[in-house]
Structures are given as C-alpha cells and as structure tokens.
C-alpha cells in the first residue's frame, strides 16, 4: 500500500475484506499444520465520517481531567501515575502551571532505562520532551491526527494559552470515533 490520506476532507478509511475473496493461511503446531480460511485480501474502503473533521479537541477532552505533574516530580512517580491511570503520557508543568514538556512511556524507556538513570531520583525536567507541539481546544480532531502523523508522535497536548486542559492520543481519537482511521498508507 502506498500514499498518504488527507484526513482534513472528512473522509476516513476503514479496513475490511474485499467482497467474495478469501485468503488461506497455514498454521503449524505440535500436531502438524492446519489450513485456515479467512475473508480477504484486505482493502481500504473510503467512508464518509464527518465527526473526524468537525469535532473540536475541546469537546473531546472536556470530560477528562488533565494529568499533569510539576517538572520537579520524579520519573518513578510519573511512571506509577501512567500505570495506575492507564495512560501513555503525562503533561509536565513548570512555573505558573504552564506546559513545559511531555513525558511518555517511550521517554521512560529511551531516556531513563536505556541510559541507566535511577527513576527514584531522576526529575522529569531532565528527561521530558521539551516544548512539545500542542493545539488549542478549538482545533479539529483531524488537525491533531495530521500533526501526530507528520510529527511521528502519538500524544498531543491541548492547551489554552500555555495552560494544559487535556491531551489526545492517536489511540484515543481512533477509539472515540469507534472505527480504525487510516492516516497513511
């Protein structure tokens, strides 16, 4: 599959089997191989889905309390919060509650564990992503998905001024709309 989908035109793609075709797969186990048949080959089917373009980020994050920590908090505290709340990123605030950075599970692995740092003593300000891209609440979900795709990241803070009001992830947006959304091919 090749190409890129412009998600700003209120179209999404869903993945589904092509009508009337099947794919045979062979699975090997302790008793030899078995042949399974499933629908396929898979294709991307365009479908009109206006919500993805028209829904603004403020509407999506307004029912959730933003998860933030000060930049002086430890990595261990941030990781425990992410585990307990089942989230993949925490917005890090600095002076006057302004967004200073973003700390993700990927930061924990690449900047803490891989570097041999002690999570109990390492402060978020030393390992967070500084000045992450963000969007105001009046921007559309399609704008957020486009930014995440182009920037190669999965979490995007939603801010009013510099104050965090929420965060959206690629997974949240896909789950919110109830179907897979293809942003690239």
Order of alpha helices (4+ residues) and beta strands (2+ residues): beta-beta-beta-beta-alpha-alpha-beta-alpha-beta-beta-alpha-beta-beta-alpha-beta-beta-alpha
